[in-house]
Amino acid sequence: MPARKAWRFLADGKALGRWALGSFDTRRAGPNLWRGTSLFDGSALFVRPVGDAKRLIVDYYVGSDRKKLVPRIMARVTPTSTNHSLVILLAWRGAHTWVMTGFRADADPTVFRDAHIDGAYVLDPWYPRV
């Protein structure tokens, strides 16, 4: 997919609820603030995506308290050709850094609203040292 289209999808708080396992089914909670549900433990999580369209970067400020959000996740889109791009997703969780390298879905979620994402490819470069 073109880099600009990928970036818009990643910066969209509503779309975040279709792919982010820690903030599924997002709902607007304020200006550029979204509330989702963790698929890990069912807890509520607030997310504020802050995008830089020129650099094709999105920083995600997250937390259980909407007034104490901290930057925990960063997405970067790099164009590889006219219609293709590379997306790098970094998630800082304690001593670990997760790198999402892709996902499995039954259709392209940016094209089909009913697409089902059924898996993510995640690496932990610190494993097993930490």
C-alpha positions in Angstrom: 0.0 0.0 0.0 1.3 3.5 -0.6 3.1 5.1 2.3 0.8 8.1 2.8 -2.3 5.8 2.9 -0.6 3.5 5.4 0.3 6.5 7.6 -3.3 7.8 7.5 -4.5 4.4 8.7 -2.0 4.3 11.5 -2.8 7.8 12.6 -6.6 7.3 12.7 -7.7 6.7 16.3 -10.9 4.9 15.2 -9.0 2.6 12.9 -6.6 1.9 15.8 -9.4 -0.1 17.4 -9.4 -2.5 14.4 -5.7 -3.6 14.7 -4.2 -2.7 18.1 -4.5 -5.7 20.4 -4.1 -3.5 23.5 -6.8 -1.1 22.5 -9.4 -2.9 20.5 -12.8 -1.4 19.5 -11.8 2.3 20.1 -14.3 4.9 20.8 -13.8 8.7 20.9 -13.1 10.0 24.4 -12.2 13.6 23.6 -10.3 15.6 21.0 -7.8 13.2 19.4 -8.3 10.9 22.4 -9.6 7.3 22.1 -10.6 4.7 24.6 -10.2 1.0 23.8 -10.3 -2.4 25.4 -7.3 -4.6 25.9 -7.7 -8.0 24.3 -5.1 -9.3 26.8 -7.0 -8.6 30.1 -10.2 -6.6 29.2 -9.0 -3.4 30.8 -9.7 0.0 29.4 -6.9 2.0 27.8 -6.7 5.6 26.6 -4.7 6.4 23.4 -3.7 9.7 21.8 -2.1 9.2 18.4 0.1 12.1 17.5 1.1 12.1 13.8 3.9 13.8 11.9 2.6 13.7 8.3 5.9 15.0 6.8 8.0 12.3 8.5 5.3 9.6 8.3 5.6 8.9 12.0 2.9 8.3 14.6 3.6 8.4 18.4 1.0 6.8 20.6 0.5 8.2 24.1 -1.2 5.6 26.2 -2.4 4.9 29.8 -5.3 3.9 32.0 -5.7 7.6 33.2 -6.5 10.0 30.4 -4.6 12.8 32.2 -1.4 10.7 32.6 -0.7 9.4 29.1 2.9 8.4 28.3 4.6 7.7 24.9 4.8 3.9 24.6 4.4 3.1 20.9 5.8 4.5 17.7 5.0 3.7 14.1 7.1 4.7 11.2 6.1 4.3 7.5 8.9 4.2 4.8 8.0 4.2 1.1 9.6 1.3 -0.8 8.0 2.1 -4.2 5.0 4.0 -5.5 2.4 1.5 -4.2 4.3 -0.3 -1.4 5.7 0.7 2.0 7.4 -0.7 5.0 5.7 -0.1 8.4 7.8 -0.4 11.6 5.9 -0.5 14.9 7.9 -0.3 18.2 6.2 -0.8 21.6 8.1 -0.1 24.7 6.9 -2.3 27.6 9.1 -2.3 30.6 12.5 -3.8 29.7 11.2 -5.2 26.4 10.9 -3.6 23.0 8.3 -5.3 20.7 8.7 -4.9 17.0 5.6 -5.7 14.9 6.8 -6.8 11.5 3.4 -7.7 9.9 0.0 -9.2 10.4 -2.3 -11.8 9.1 -5.8 -10.9 7.9 -8.5 -12.3 5.6 -8.5 -9.0 3.7 -6.8 -5.6 3.6 -8.2 -3.7 6.6 -7.7 -0.3 5.0 -10.0 -1.3 2.1 -12.5 -3.6 3.8 -14.1 -2.5 7.0 -15.2 -6.0 7.9 -11.6 -7.4 7.5 -10.6 -9.7 10.3 -7.0 -9.4 11.6 -6.2 -12.8 13.1 -2.6 -12.5 14.0 0.5 -10.3 14.3 4.2 -11.0 13.7 6.0 -9.6 16.8 9.7 -9.8 17.7 11.3 -9.1 21.0 15.0 -8.2 20.2 15.9 -8.4 23.9 14.7 -12.0 24.3 16.0 -14.1 26.1 18.5 -11.7 27.7 15.9 -9.7 29.6 
